[in-house]
């Protein structure tokens, strides 16, 4: 029951409720990975997504990721095994920074493969987050 309520909250927030600005045009709604190095880290990360606010308690992470994919027109594949509850309290954070933080805290990697973002758990020695 809590997950369903939390999912409704994230959908409402990502749909525009609580946003300081209107969502970007589809052409601008892309994750910029910067100059990601071999290990996926950047010297200076810039975030350019529209600000969003999220208030979630024990929401299923795959549903949260799928909501990001739908709302920001991302082509996303989530590896089997990515699962579990997530609790988030963010206020007016660029959506791409929020997405990266969710991946990092949950030990996940978002790798861009052409136009598809692949989400998977980190392997030993890898750092979580967005990368090329």
PyMOL commands that set and color helices and strands:
alter all, ss='L'
color gray80, all
select helices_A, chain A and resi 2-14+26-28+61-71+95-105
alter helices_A, ss='H'
color red, helices_A
select strands_A, chain A and resi 51-60+75-78+85-94+108-113+116-121+129-131
alter strands_A, ss='S'
color yellow, strands_A
deselect
rebuild
show_as cartoon
